[in-house]
């Protein structure tokens, strides 16, 4: 294996990092899970040619490669262990082209969501995907996991906002997938296949993004407090049924709301209170906010409307603080299931049932506008206790019973691979593995992720 590092150094020089700190950092992400052993090296790619060189060496030496962005994933998908190369794309962070007339941009994968939109604002455009981690997550990571976020109920998920990707295959060949035109149906849609594939089909080294024009008019943000999370979930379903489309509708249960308030130094909410945070945008934002406020009051909510944009951002900051707030409680396994929006109250009932059955507290938040929940399992120490996995399995099966899915945006990674066949069925699971082998015949791209033996 030493020869692999020597080959990498001969080709890439100082871009190859074997320091103890770099190797240790590459073992884990924000999921709380760490890979076994230390990677052989971390390669900090600066160009497409660097990535191709790594993959050619990896193929020649049969060495596994794990692509990595900012390491903010929540399913262990970018964790790199013993005998593997960690291929970091974080340094490839340029905007290569912006075409406001065509509403597209071509970017490298390492650019952060927030940095991208800060630069696009100068062109009167923006890229819609908005994970709560937008300040620290990369576009490449969003593509790898098929991320969603706060705005996807109105503006769609990553798959709706990518026109094409540049993909380096396991043997180093470069493919340009997709198109720059609004329409394009030539051949199979390999771009959509790559989105959400978690680095198992190739290394994304560029992306052609579908932009939107800057939203005209003000944004109006409001909160509504409810006596319990089920009441808040019922209210969010009522907003959806009303036909008014908020840009953001986020639900925090009592435990997560209290933890976020503590982290931010805010006054503690009343015990047991859950909160919906809603934002409308566009020319009729004020009218839509008033209509939503009426729905929420009719559902029993105590509504407060932000006085201005700054106060609105302060309200949203409470939701964005959820993940770091959970980290203050202990080691956190942050889960990610989605159900039909009308089933959101039932899913919260299932979480309450699982809490009682297993003697756990499971703080949960939800992108209530699209039915995507993030239940959190908090425990002490580095290893997930058996009771947590048992409760998580019960939670996953409950989501599937309600017509939902194992993951809405975090991906499968290593944390959910044991349940993947339960959702897909044996035939589809086998077919997906066969497709992956067409792209990666040697099985060196992110092995052990998504598809478990």
N, C-alpha and C positions, 0 to 999 in steps of 0.2 A: 504493500500500500504506500510505502514511502516513495516508490517510483511515480505514483500518481501525482503526489505533491511536487516532485521534481519536474515532471512534465508540465504541470500547471505553471510553475515558476518560470520555466524556460520560455513559455509562450506569453505569460501575462505579468511577470515580474512582481512589482510591489502591489499589484491588485490582489495577490494571494496573501491572505492573513491567517497565520496559524497561532496567533497569540492566545493565551489561555482565556482572556476576557472575551475575545471575539467568538471562540469556539463555544464557551459556556452560554453566551447570549443567544446563539443560533439554536440551542436545544429547545427553546420554549417560546410561547407566544402569550397572549393575554388570557388563554383558556385555563391557566393553572396547571396544565399538563406539560411535562418535559420528556423528550426522547431519551432512550437509554444510551449511554455512552456519549463520546464526544465526536463531532464530525472531523473529517480529515483536514478540512480547510474551509475558510470562508472566502469566496471569490467576489470581490466588489466590482461588478461589471460596469464599464463606462461606455460601452458601445455594443451594437449588434454583433460586430466582429468578435468582441470578447466572449459573448454568449455562444457564438458558433464554435469558437475555439474550445471552450469548456465542454460542449456537447460532443465534439469530435474526440476529444481525449477520453471522455466518459464512455463513449461507445467502444473505442479501441481497447479500453481497460476493463470494460464491464462494471463501471463504478456508478452507483446510484447518485442522482442529483436531485436536490430539493430546491425549487425556486422560492424566493422569499422577497417580500416587500418591506413594509415597516414593522412587521412582527406584531401587528395588532389583531390578528385573527383570533377567533374564539372557539375553534374546533381542533386545534393542533395540526392544521394542514401544512404549515410551513416549518414545523419542528424537524430538526436535522439531528440524526444520531450517529452511532458508531459506523465507520466505514463509508460514510456518505459525504458528498460535497454540498455545502450550502452556497447556492448561487444567488447573491443579493442583486436585485435590480434597483435598489433605492437610489443609487447614484445616477441613474438614467432618468432625469427629472425635467427634461426640456419640453417646451411647447414648440413643435417644429413648424406648425402652420395654423393660421386662423383665417377662415373665410366667412366673415359675417354675412356676405351675400348668399352663400350656400348653406349657412348655418351648420358649419362643420369645423372641427379642429383636429389636427393630427398631433398626438402627444406621445412621449415616452412613458413607460409604465410606472416609474418611480415618483412621479409628481403627486403631491398631496391634493386631496379634493379642495381644501380651502384655498391653497395657493393657486390652483387652476382657476377657480372662479374669481379670485381677486384680479387675475390678469385678464380674464375674459370680460370683466366688467368694463374695462377700457374700450371694448368693442361693442358694448351694448348687448352682450349675450351672456349665457350661463349654461352650465351642465347640471342637469336636474338631480342626479343621485346624491343624497345627503345622509350618509350614515351619521348617527349621533357622534361618531368619532371622526368627523370630517377634518378636524384640525390635525389628525395624526395618521389617517389611513390613506393609502395610495390608490390611484386609479387602477393600477395593475392588480392590486389586491382585491379591489371591488369587482373587477372582471373575473378573477380566479374563483371567487366565492359566489358570484351572482348577487351582489349586495343589493339591499333595498334602502331602508332608512325612513326618515321622518316624512318625506314628501311623496313617497311612491304611490299613495292612494290616489293622488291627483295627477302626478307627473310620470308615473311609471318607475320601473326598476332598471338596473343596469342593462339588462337585455334589450330594453326599449330605447336605450340611449347610445348604442354602439353600432356603427355602420360596418366596421371591419376591424380586423386585428392582423398584425404581423406576427407570425409564429415561427420560432425555431424548433425544428423537430429533434428527436433524440439523436439523430446522426449528424446534426449540424446544418441540414438544409433549411432555407428560409422560404416560408410561404407568405403570400399576401392574400388574405382572405377577405371576402366581403366586397364592398363597393363604396363609391363616394356619392352616388346618385340617391335620390329619395327612394326610388324603386330599384329592385334588383333581385331577380329570382332565377338567375342562371345556375343550373346545377343544384347540388345539395347545399343546404345552409350550414356550412362548416363554422361560420362565425358564431352562430347561436350554440353550436355543439361545444365550442371551446369555452364560451362564457359559462361559468359555474363548474368547470372541469377540474379545478383545484390543482393545476399543474401536472395532471396525469397524461395529457395529450401532447404537450409541448410547452415552450417558454414564450410567453407573450412579451414581445420587445417593442411593440408600438400599437397604437389604437387610433382609429378614425372615429371621432365622437360626434354624435348628433346633438347639436346645440338648440337652445331656445332663445328667443329674444327676451330681453329684460322685461319683467312684468311691470306693466304700467299701473299707477295708482298706489295707494298705501296698503300696508299690511296691518291687520287688526288682530290682536291676540287677546284671548280671554281664558279664564280658568273657571272651573266649576267643582265645588267640593260636595262629596256625597258620603252618606253614612254607610260605608262599606263598598268593597270593590265590585260586588255583583250589581249594585245599584248604578255604579258608574258605567259598567259594561252594558247594562240595559239602556242607559241613556245614550251611549255611543252608537248602539244599534239603532236607536230612534233617530239620531242625526242622519245616519246613512239612509234610513227608510224615508226620511223627509225629502230627499232629492237635492238638498243643498250639499255642495261638494267643498269641504274645507281643504286647504292645502296641507295642514297638519292636524292630527287629532291623536294625542298621546295620553295613555292612561297609566297612572302610578298607584299601586296599592299602598296601604297604610305604612307597611314596614319600609318599602323603598322610598316613599315620600319623606318619612321621618329621617331616614339615613341621609338623604340628599340635603335636607335642611340642616342637619348637624354639620355635614361636611362644609357647607357654604356659610355657616355661622348665622343662619336665619332662625327666627322664632319657631319653636316646635309646633307642628300642626296638632289639632285636637286628636286624641287617641282614636284609632279605628277609621280615620277619615281617608278616603281615596280621592284622587284628583284627576280630572280631565283637563288637558291643556290643548286649546284649539286655536288655530290661526287661519284666517282667510286672506286672500290676496286678489289683486286685480281691480279693475275699475269699480266693481260693485262689492268690494270687500266689506264696507261698513254695513250695507244692507244684509249681506249674508251673515255677518257676525250677529246682527240683531235677531235674525231669524233663528240662528243656532242657539242663541241665548234663550229665546222663548222656548225652544224644544227642551233645553236642559233644565230650565226652571220647572216646566211642566212635569219633568221626570224626577223632580225633587232636589235639584241641584241649587247650591248657593253660588251665584255667578258674579264674577268681577271682571271688568273689561279694562285692559291696559290703557293708560292715558296717552301714551305715545309709543314710538318704535323702540326707544331705549328701554322702557319698562317692559315692553313685549319680549325683548331679548333676555331680560332678567328672568322673566317667567319661564322661557324656554331653557335657560341655563340650568334650572332645577332638573329638568328632564335629562339634559346632556350630562349632568353630573352623576347619573345613576351608576354607571360602571365603577368609577373611582369610589363612590360612596359604598358600594358593595364590598370593595377591597378593604375598606376599613373594618368590616365585620369579621374578616377571616379569609381563608382560601375560598375562592368562589368558582363554582362550575356554572357558567352562564349558558342556559339552554335557549332553544330557538325553535318553537313549533308554530305552525299556522293552521287556522281553521277558517271555515266560512264565517263571514262577519256576523251573521245572525247567530252563530254558535258560540260567540265570544262569552256570553254569560255562562253557558253550560261548561265551557272550558275552565272558567274560574271556579265553578262549583267542583269540578274534578280536582283542581289544585287543592282546594280546601279539604276534600275527601282524602287526598293523598297525604296532606299534612297530618291529618288526624290519625290515619292508619299507621304511618311510619314515625310519628312523634317528631316531626320536623317543622321548621318554619321555612317557607319557600317564598321569599319576596319576589314579586312579579310586576313587570311593566308590559305594556303592549302598544304597538302601533295600531291603535284601535280603528283607524280608518281602513285598514286592510286585513285585520284579524291575525296579525303576527304577534305572538307573545314571547316574552323573554323571562321565564321563571329562573330563579337563581337558587342554587344549592350552596349553602355556606357551611364550612366545616373547618376544623383545625388540622394543621399539618399538611405535608405535600401530597399525600396519597388520598384519593377519593375513597371514603369508607364504603363497605359493601352495601350498607343500608341506603346510601345515596344512589348507588347504581340501581338498586331494586326500585326505589321511588322514581328515579328517572325513567326506567323501563315502563313502569305503570303510567307515567305521564305521557310517554310517547304513544303507548297503545291507546290511551284515552283520546289523544289528538286524532289518531287514525280512525277510531270508531266514529268520531264526529265529522268525518269526511275531510280531515286535514292532512298535513304532511309533517315529516320529521324536521324539516328545516326550511325557513322562509328566506334566509339570507346569509347565515353563518357558514353553511356548507357542512359536509359530512366529516371530513378530516379523519382523525383517528377516534374521536369520541363517540361517533354514532354509526360506525361502519358495521357493528354487529347486528344492527336493526335494519340495515338498508334493504335486504332481501324481503323483510316483512312488508315493506311498503311496495317495492317494485314487483314482487313475485319472482319465482325462480327463473322463469324463461327470460324475462326482461333483464334481470340481474346478470344472467349468463351472456346475453346479447351485448350488454354494455361493456362487460369485460372483454369480449371479443373485439369490439370497436376500439377499445383502448389499445389492444395489442396491435392493431393495424398501424396506429400512430407510433407505437413504442414496442417493437417486437421483442426487445431484450428485457423489458420491464424495469428500466433504470430510472424512469421519471416518477419521482415522488412515490416510491414503492411503499406498500403498507398503508397508504392513505386511501380513503373512500371504499375500496374493495378489499375486504378481509377474506382470507382463505376459509 
